[in-house]
Amino acid sequence: MSPSSEAEVVLPAALHARPAAEVVRVAAGFRATVEVRHGDRSAPARSALRLMSLGAKAGATVTVHAAGDDAAGAVEAVAAALRLTK
């Protein structure tokens, strides 16, 4: 079984095109499969369109989940990118 990791993030701003593109860029640097969850919806962190479709607004809490060899680093990096959302 491959390692997994998870973190919760409160978004400072809505998850729109620019921050979604940054999340995709960050997630692409890892081998782990990374997913962002908001409520009962989830999206792969490598798809800006799917991330935006989550409808996460400012103040929303999202969960970053990753599975794979570098899951912990992927979660940390994607969570950091989400915390810087503007």
N, C-alpha and C positions, 0 to 999 in steps of 0.2 A: 504494500500500500504506500502511495506517495505521500509526503508530508503536506499538510495544509495549514493555512493561517487565516485569521479574520480580524477585522478592526471596524469600529463604528466611527463615522465622521459626521459632524454637524456642518452643513454647507453654509459658508458665509454669503453666498449669492446663488442664483439659479444655475442649474447645470445646462448652459446654452452652448452654442457652437464653439466658441473659443476655448472654454475649459474642457469641453468634451474632446476636442482635438488634442489638447495637452495630455489628457489622460491616455488617449490612444498612443501618443508618442512615448510616454513613459512605459506603458504596459508592453509595448513592442520590444523593449529592451530586455525582457525576461522570457524564459522558456515556460514558466508556469502559466496555467490557464487562470485568468483573472476575471472575476465577475463582480458587478456592482448591483446591489439590491436596494430597492426602495419600496416599502410596503410589500405587496404580494407580487411585485414585478422584478425582473432581473434582466441584465444586459451584459454581454461580453464587453470587457474593457477595451477591446480592440475595434469596436464599432461606434464611431461618433454618433451616427444616426440613431442607433439603438439606445445609447446612453441618453441622448436628448429625449427620446420617447418615454423615458421613465417619469418625466414630468416633475422632477425634484426641484423645488423652489428654495429660496433662501430660508435658512433655519431648519430645513428638513434633515433628518438623520438618515444616512445611507450606510450600508454595510459593504465592505470590500472583502471578498473571499477569494483565495487563491489555492490552487493545488498543483504540486509539482516540486521538483528539486529546489528551486529558488523561491518558493511560495512566500516565505517570511519577508524577504527583501522586496518582492513584488507588491505585497500588501502595504508595506511601509512606504514605498515610493508612490504608489497610486493614491494612498490616503493623504500623503503630503501634497500631492498635486491637487486633490480635491479641497484640501484646507485652504489652498491659495486661490481658489475659484473667485474670479472677479468679473 
